[in-house]
Amino acid sequence: MDIMVEELDGCLWVASTEGGRLEGLEVDPSAEEVRWGAVYWAKVTRIDKALDAAFVDLDGKNEGILFNADVRFINKKTGEIFKGGSESIAKKIKNGDMIAVQAKSGYLRHEDDFDFAREDKNTKVSMDITLPGRFLIYAPFMEKNEVSSRIRKKELRTQMMKMMKAFEPLKGLILRASSEDTQMDILLREAKLLQSSWDALQPHLKGDKPKLILQGADSFQRTIGDQAGRNIDRIEIVTMDRYKQIEAWCELFGPDLVPRIVPVELEDPDAELALFDHRGILGDIEDLFQVYGLLASGGSIIIQQTSALTSIDINRGGDDRSVMEINLEAAAEIARQIRLRNIGGIILIDFLKFSKKADQTKLLKALEPIFDTDPCTVQIHGMTALGLVELTRKRRTPPLSERLDNVESLNHGT
């Protein structure tokens, strides 16, 4: 896999390709006011008993909402961890309290935002703070070590649970799927780095003014974490400032990646997204703003997004293969498209109809490994009464369409 790092108008773009095909795209827009994963020293501004939640001032201009289930406290005397939900949030938190929270969703400010509408766009925050690494996640409010819930295979979970014993007495570690074939000394090194990072935050959690303490993982860091289970051959970068920044991060969390960082010299480095253009993936990115996706066999998928859900339809075109073969090819492309477009929420897929019900069951079973490659949680809920496959995807950041409101820069005059 190759990773390409670009910058445009204050935005950080990171694309990943496999065999020249676009497989991942992350963008940090300049208008991003709250990034997923950012840690804040926040002030409680009001308690909403109806919602059983607290509204918090994150940094003097952005507001978050903390639901009761996401409340966490550590008893300084006993070390016992208190988890919210057992009693009203008002019994644990009051107006004026200062608490450490982490953004569990991102927020982009748009030109048409109004103050009266902002309440519907509050960033969801949690006191259950986690620090992601390349192979591990450190959760200081967790009393034991765990294996990621996204790993569903029983044999693999059992194998990885045995690995966790080597971390004792360290606790609060979540083993990601990418750690399966990673040497234990590398995992232990990362575990200690993450724990040290948490310890380094503690002196900043004081005072009576809300503020940003730690920025969330950027596009590059998210990409490396998402692709940690794959072999990364090259990391291509155009600007020297970004090269130094990425090299410093890799020295900490991916020493093996440092020799693979390649500064690229282009004939016209100042051209918009020149590296993507040079590598021939600019057209693939432009296609993400179309309502269709093409299948290699000649068929296509049609993607229609609304505020409530996303519907996806499959057209077989002139393909004379079996219904199952076309549906499986379409499923792989659908998984790729929702990942690249960062589509979330409810997704309904109208696959080509089967004549036998057994084939429906076979398709649903085949979908699990296809969507398991997504770094975000995808749940397959089965078939609806109308024969549509229903699934949900819990994204971390706003969809690509929102992150790139102004896409004229992609058109290159077209």
C-alpha positions as CSV (number, residue, x, y, z in Angstrom):
1,M,0.0,0.0,0.0
2,D,1.1,3.5,-0.8
3,I,0.1,6.6,1.2
4,M,0.2,10.1,-0.3
5,V,0.1,13.3,1.7
6,E,-1.1,16.6,0.1
7,E,-2.1,20.1,1.3
8,L,-4.5,22.5,-0.3
9,D,-5.9,25.8,1.1
10,G,-5.1,24.9,4.7
11,C,-6.6,21.4,4.3
12,L,-4.6,18.2,4.9
13,W,-5.4,15.4,2.4
14,V,-4.2,11.8,2.8
15,A,-4.9,9.2,0.2
16,S,-4.0,5.5,0.4
17,T,-3.8,3.2,-2.7
18,E,-3.5,-0.5,-3.3
19,G,-2.2,-1.5,-6.7
20,G,-2.9,2.1,-7.9
21,R,-6.5,1.9,-6.8
22,L,-7.9,4.5,-4.3
23,E,-8.7,2.6,-1.1
24,G,-8.7,5.4,1.5
25,L,-9.2,9.2,1.7
26,E,-9.0,11.4,4.8
27,V,-9.3,15.2,4.8
28,D,-8.8,17.7,7.6
29,P,-10.6,20.9,6.4
30,S,-9.5,24.3,7.5
31,A,-13.1,25.0,8.7
32,E,-12.9,22.1,11.2
33,E,-13.6,23.7,14.6
34,V,-13.9,20.4,16.6
35,R,-12.0,17.3,15.5
36,W,-13.0,13.8,16.5
37,G,-10.8,12.7,19.3
38,A,-9.8,16.1,20.6
39,V,-9.5,16.5,24.4
40,Y,-10.8,19.6,26.2
41,W,-10.8,21.0,29.7
42,A,-14.5,22.0,29.6
43,K,-16.9,23.9,31.7
44,V,-20.4,22.7,32.5
45,T,-22.9,25.4,31.4
46,R,-26.2,23.7,32.0
47,I,-27.9,20.5,33.0
48,D,-30.8,19.2,30.9
49,K,-32.8,16.8,33.1
50,A,-35.1,15.8,30.2
51,L,-32.1,14.6,28.2
52,D,-30.2,13.5,31.3
53,A,-27.2,15.3,29.8
54,A,-24.9,18.2,30.4
55,F,-24.0,21.0,28.0
56,V,-20.3,22.0,28.2
57,D,-18.3,24.9,26.9
58,L,-15.3,23.4,25.1
59,D,-13.1,26.3,24.2
60,G,-15.1,29.6,24.6
61,K,-16.8,29.2,21.1
62,N,-17.9,25.6,20.7
63,E,-20.3,23.6,22.8
64,G,-20.6,19.9,23.4
65,I,-23.2,17.6,24.9
66,L,-22.3,15.0,27.5
67,F,-24.9,12.2,28.1
68,N,-25.1,10.4,31.4
69,A,-23.8,7.1,30.0
70,D,-20.5,8.9,29.1
71,V,-19.8,10.2,32.5
72,R,-16.6,8.9,34.2
73,F,-14.9,9.7,37.5
74,I,-11.9,8.2,39.3
75,N,-12.0,8.1,43.1
76,K,-8.6,9.6,44.0
77,K,-8.5,7.7,47.3
78,T,-9.5,4.2,46.1
79,G,-8.8,4.4,42.4
80,E,-12.3,3.1,41.7
81,I,-13.8,4.2,38.5
82,F,-17.4,5.5,38.5
83,K,-19.4,5.1,35.3
84,G,-22.5,7.2,34.7
85,G,-26.0,5.9,34.1
86,S,-26.9,4.5,37.5
87,E,-28.3,7.8,38.7
88,S,-29.3,11.2,37.3
89,I,-26.4,13.2,35.8
90,A,-27.4,16.1,38.0
91,K,-26.3,14.2,41.0
92,K,-22.7,14.0,39.7
93,I,-22.2,17.2,37.7
94,K,-23.4,20.7,38.3
95,N,-23.1,24.1,36.5
96,G,-19.6,25.6,36.7
97,D,-17.8,22.2,37.1
98,M,-14.6,21.8,35.1
99,I,-14.2,18.4,33.5
100,A,-12.0,16.7,30.9
101,V,-14.0,15.5,27.9
102,Q,-13.2,14.1,24.5
103,A,-15.0,14.8,21.2
104,K,-16.7,11.7,19.8
105,S,-17.8,13.5,16.7
106,G,-16.4,16.3,14.6
107,Y,-17.9,19.8,13.9
108,L,-17.5,21.9,10.8
109,R,-18.7,25.4,10.7
110,H,-20.5,26.5,7.6
111,E,-21.1,30.0,6.3
112,D,-24.9,29.5,6.7
113,D,-24.7,28.4,10.4
114,F,-26.8,30.5,12.8
115,D,-26.6,30.5,16.6
116,F,-30.2,29.4,17.0
117,A,-29.5,26.3,15.0
118,R,-26.3,25.4,16.7
119,E,-28.0,23.4,19.4
120,D,-28.8,20.7,16.9
121,K,-25.2,20.5,15.9
122,N,-23.6,20.1,19.3
123,T,-20.5,17.9,19.4
124,K,-21.1,14.7,21.3
125,V,-18.4,14.4,24.0
126,S,-17.5,11.8,26.6
127,M,-15.5,11.7,29.8
128,D,-14.4,8.1,28.8
129,I,-11.3,9.4,27.1
130,T,-9.2,7.2,24.9
131,L,-5.8,7.7,23.2
132,P,-5.4,5.8,19.9
133,G,-2.0,4.4,18.8
134,R,-1.1,2.4,15.8
135,F,-1.9,-1.0,17.2
136,L,-3.4,-0.2,20.6
137,I,-5.9,2.2,22.2
138,Y,-5.3,3.4,25.7
139,A,-8.4,3.8,27.8
140,P,-7.4,5.2,31.3
141,F,-11.0,4.8,32.6
142,M,-11.1,1.1,31.8
143,E,-10.2,-1.2,34.7
144,K,-8.9,-4.1,32.6
145,N,-7.4,-4.9,29.2
146,E,-9.6,-5.9,26.3
147,V,-9.7,-7.0,22.7
148,S,-11.5,-4.7,20.2
149,S,-15.2,-5.5,19.9
150,R,-14.7,-5.2,16.1
151,I,-12.8,-8.5,16.2
152,R,-15.7,-11.1,15.9
153,K,-13.9,-14.3,15.1
154,K,-13.9,-16.4,18.3
155,E,-10.5,-18.1,17.7
156,L,-8.8,-14.8,17.0
157,R,-10.4,-13.2,20.1
158,T,-9.2,-16.1,22.2
159,Q,-5.6,-15.9,20.8
160,M,-5.5,-12.1,21.4
161,M,-6.9,-12.4,24.9
162,K,-3.9,-14.6,25.7
163,M,-1.6,-11.9,24.3
164,M,-3.1,-9.4,26.8
165,K,-1.5,-11.2,29.7
166,A,1.9,-9.9,28.7
167,F,0.7,-6.3,29.4
168,E,0.2,-6.9,33.1
169,P,0.4,-4.9,35.3
170,L,-0.6,-2.2,32.7
171,K,-4.3,-1.9,32.2
172,G,-6.8,0.1,30.2
173,L,-5.4,-1.2,26.8
174,I,-7.6,-2.2,23.9
175,L,-5.9,-4.5,21.3
176,R,-6.8,-3.5,17.7
177,A,-7.1,-6.0,14.9
178,S,-3.9,-4.8,13.4
179,S,-1.9,-6.0,16.4
180,E,-2.5,-9.7,15.6
181,D,0.9,-10.3,13.9
182,T,2.8,-7.6,15.7
183,Q,5.7,-8.4,18.0
184,M,5.0,-8.1,21.7
185,D,8.0,-5.7,22.3
186,I,6.5,-3.3,19.8
187,L,3.1,-3.5,21.5
188,L,4.6,-3.0,24.9
189,R,6.6,0.0,23.7
190,E,3.4,1.6,22.3
191,A,1.4,0.9,25.5
192,K,4.0,2.7,27.6
193,L,4.0,5.7,25.1
194,L,0.3,6.0,25.2
195,Q,0.3,5.8,29.0
196,S,3.0,8.5,29.2
197,S,1.0,10.7,26.9
198,W,-2.0,10.5,29.3
199,D,0.2,11.3,32.2
200,A,1.6,14.3,30.3
201,L,-1.9,15.7,30.0
202,Q,-2.7,15.8,33.7
203,P,-0.9,19.1,34.6
204,H,-3.0,20.8,32.0
205,L,-6.4,19.7,33.5
206,K,-6.8,22.6,35.8
207,G,-8.0,26.2,35.9
208,D,-11.5,27.7,35.4
209,K,-11.3,28.5,31.7
210,P,-12.3,25.9,29.0
211,K,-9.6,25.1,26.5
212,L,-8.3,22.6,24.0
213,I,-5.8,20.3,25.6
214,L,-5.0,17.8,22.9
215,Q,-5.9,17.9,19.2
216,G,-7.5,14.8,17.8
217,A,-5.6,12.5,15.4
218,D,-5.1,14.2,12.0
219,S,-5.7,12.7,8.6
220,F,-2.3,11.0,8.4
221,Q,-2.5,9.5,11.9
222,R,-6.0,8.2,11.3
223,T,-4.9,6.6,8.0
224,I,-1.9,4.9,9.6
225,G,-4.1,3.6,12.4
226,D,-6.7,2.4,9.9
227,Q,-4.1,0.7,7.6
228,A,-1.9,-0.6,10.4
229,G,-2.7,-4.2,9.4
230,R,-1.4,-3.7,5.9
231,N,2.1,-3.5,4.5
232,I,2.9,0.1,3.8
233,D,5.5,0.4,1.0
234,R,5.8,4.2,0.6
235,I,4.6,7.4,2.3
236,E,5.0,10.2,-0.3
237,I,5.1,13.9,0.8
238,V,5.6,17.1,-1.1
239,T,6.3,19.8,1.5
240,M,9.3,19.7,3.8
241,D,7.4,21.0,6.8
242,R,4.9,18.2,6.6
243,Y,7.8,15.7,6.0
244,K,9.4,16.7,9.3
245,Q,6.2,16.5,11.2
246,I,5.3,13.1,9.9
247,E,8.8,11.8,10.4
248,A,8.7,12.9,14.1
249,W,5.3,11.1,14.6
250,C,6.6,7.9,12.9
251,E,9.7,7.9,15.0
252,L,7.4,7.5,18.0
253,F,4.6,5.2,16.8
254,G,6.1,3.6,13.7
255,P,9.9,3.5,13.5
256,D,9.6,0.9,10.8
257,L,7.8,3.5,8.6
258,V,10.5,6.1,8.8
259,P,12.7,4.7,5.9
260,R,9.5,4.5,3.8
261,I,8.8,8.3,3.9
262,V,9.8,9.7,0.5
263,P,10.0,13.4,-0.3
264,V,8.6,13.8,-3.9
265,E,9.8,16.4,-6.3
266,L,7.2,17.5,-8.9
267,E,7.6,19.7,-12.0
268,D,4.9,22.0,-10.7
269,P,4.6,21.4,-6.9
270,D,2.4,24.5,-6.5
271,A,-0.4,23.1,-8.6
272,E,-3.5,22.1,-6.7
273,L,-3.2,18.5,-5.5
274,A,-0.2,18.0,-7.8
275,L,0.9,14.7,-6.1
276,F,-2.6,13.2,-6.5
277,D,-2.6,14.3,-10.2
278,H,0.9,12.9,-10.7
279,R,-0.2,9.5,-9.2
280,G,-3.3,9.4,-11.3
281,I,-5.9,9.3,-8.5
282,L,-7.4,12.7,-9.0
283,G,-10.1,11.3,-11.3
284,D,-11.0,8.7,-8.6
285,I,-11.5,11.5,-6.1
286,E,-13.6,13.5,-8.5
287,D,-15.8,10.4,-9.0
288,L,-16.7,10.4,-5.3
289,F,-18.9,13.4,-5.9
290,Q,-21.0,11.5,-8.5
291,V,-24.1,9.6,-7.5
292,Y,-22.8,6.4,-9.1
293,G,-20.0,4.0,-8.9
294,L,-18.9,1.7,-11.8
295,L,-18.3,-2.0,-11.5
296,A,-15.5,-3.7,-13.4
297,S,-18.0,-6.1,-15.0
298,G,-20.0,-3.2,-16.6
299,G,-22.7,-2.8,-14.0
300,S,-23.0,0.1,-11.6
301,I,-24.3,1.2,-8.2
302,I,-26.4,4.3,-7.6
303,I,-26.0,6.1,-4.3
304,Q,-28.7,8.5,-3.1
305,Q,-28.1,10.4,0.1
306,T,-30.8,12.1,2.1
307,S,-30.9,13.6,5.6
308,A,-32.5,10.5,7.0
309,L,-30.7,7.6,5.2
310,T,-28.7,6.5,2.2
311,S,-30.2,4.2,-0.4
312,I,-28.0,2.2,-2.8
313,D,-29.3,0.5,-6.0
314,I,-27.5,-2.0,-8.2
315,N,-27.7,-2.0,-12.0
316,R,-26.4,-5.1,-13.7
317,G,-25.9,-3.5,-17.1
318,G,-25.2,-6.1,-19.8
319,D,-23.6,-8.5,-17.3
320,D,-24.7,-12.1,-17.9
321,R,-23.1,-13.6,-14.8
322,S,-25.2,-15.0,-12.0
323,V,-27.1,-12.8,-9.6
324,M,-24.9,-13.9,-6.7
325,E,-21.7,-13.0,-8.6
326,I,-22.9,-9.5,-9.5
327,N,-24.2,-8.9,-6.0
328,L,-20.9,-9.9,-4.3
329,E,-19.0,-7.6,-6.7
330,A,-21.4,-4.8,-6.0
331,A,-21.1,-5.4,-2.2
332,A,-17.3,-5.0,-2.4
333,E,-17.6,-1.7,-4.3
334,I,-20.4,-0.5,-2.0
335,A,-18.1,-1.1,1.0
336,R,-15.3,0.8,-0.7
337,Q,-17.6,3.7,-1.7
338,I,-19.2,4.3,1.7
339,R,-15.7,4.2,3.3
340,L,-14.3,6.7,0.8
341,R,-17.3,9.0,1.0
342,N,-17.5,8.5,4.8
343,I,-21.2,7.8,4.6
344,G,-22.8,7.1,8.0
345,G,-26.2,6.4,9.6
346,I,-28.8,4.1,8.0
347,I,-27.9,2.6,4.7
348,L,-30.4,0.5,2.6
349,I,-29.1,-1.6,-0.3
350,D,-31.4,-2.9,-3.0
351,F,-29.4,-5.9,-4.3
352,L,-30.5,-7.9,-7.4
353,K,-33.3,-10.2,-6.3
354,F,-32.7,-13.9,-5.7
355,S,-35.2,-16.6,-6.7
356,K,-34.2,-18.7,-3.7
357,K,-34.4,-17.5,-0.1
358,A,-31.2,-19.6,0.7
359,D,-29.3,-17.3,-1.5
360,Q,-30.4,-14.3,0.5
361,T,-29.0,-15.9,3.6
362,K,-25.8,-16.7,1.8
363,L,-25.4,-13.1,0.7
364,L,-25.9,-11.7,4.2
365,K,-23.2,-14.1,5.5
366,A,-20.8,-13.0,2.8
367,L,-21.3,-9.4,3.6
368,E,-19.7,-9.6,7.1
369,P,-16.1,-10.1,6.0
370,I,-16.5,-7.5,3.2
371,F,-17.6,-4.7,5.6
372,D,-15.2,-5.8,8.4
373,T,-12.4,-4.0,6.5
374,D,-14.0,-0.7,7.3
375,P,-12.2,1.2,10.1
376,C,-15.6,2.5,11.4
377,T,-18.2,0.2,12.9
378,V,-20.6,-1.3,10.4
379,Q,-23.5,-3.4,11.6
380,I,-25.6,-5.5,9.2
381,H,-29.2,-5.8,10.4
382,G,-30.5,-8.2,7.8
383,M,-33.2,-7.9,5.2
384,T,-36.3,-5.7,5.5
385,A,-39.8,-6.9,4.6
386,L,-39.3,-5.3,1.2
387,G,-36.1,-7.3,0.6
388,L,-33.6,-4.5,1.2
389,V,-30.4,-5.1,3.1
390,E,-30.3,-2.7,6.1
391,L,-27.0,-1.7,7.7
392,T,-25.7,1.2,9.8
393,R,-22.3,2.8,9.9
394,K,-21.0,4.8,12.8
395,R,-18.6,7.3,11.3
396,R,-16.0,9.4,13.3
397,T,-15.9,12.5,11.2
398,P,-18.3,14.4,9.0
399,P,-19.0,12.9,5.5
400,L,-16.6,13.8,2.7
401,S,-19.4,15.9,1.0
402,E,-19.4,18.2,4.0
403,R,-15.7,18.3,4.5
404,L,-15.3,19.4,0.9
405,D,-18.1,21.9,0.4
406,N,-16.0,23.7,-2.2
407,V,-14.8,21.2,-4.7
408,E,-14.1,23.5,-7.6
409,S,-10.4,23.0,-7.0
410,L,-10.8,19.3,-8.1
411,N,-12.2,20.2,-11.4
412,H,-9.0,21.7,-13.0
413,G,-11.1,23.8,-15.2
414,T,-13.6,21.1,-16.3
